[in-house]
């Protein structure tokens, strides 16, 4: 297993994978979402 890191905007429940990572399409992946802490 190896890790890929990039920043993206989640829009309407959809996360777009950058074109640079097209080779990982149609594979099972584990997703970890890290959010900047917000003071609500």
Steps between C-alpha positions, in 0.01 A plus 500: 500500500619852430356847561411782263433846636327792330263778593154526349157649562216265588195614303156344541657186646739459207879514522675538165825306471764706314591394146853412621347199678301354210693169529321425830155510340284192548696379802392449859646779718487606862401864548606709801360853518688760705321827564646827621358558845228764505378688805119484471 
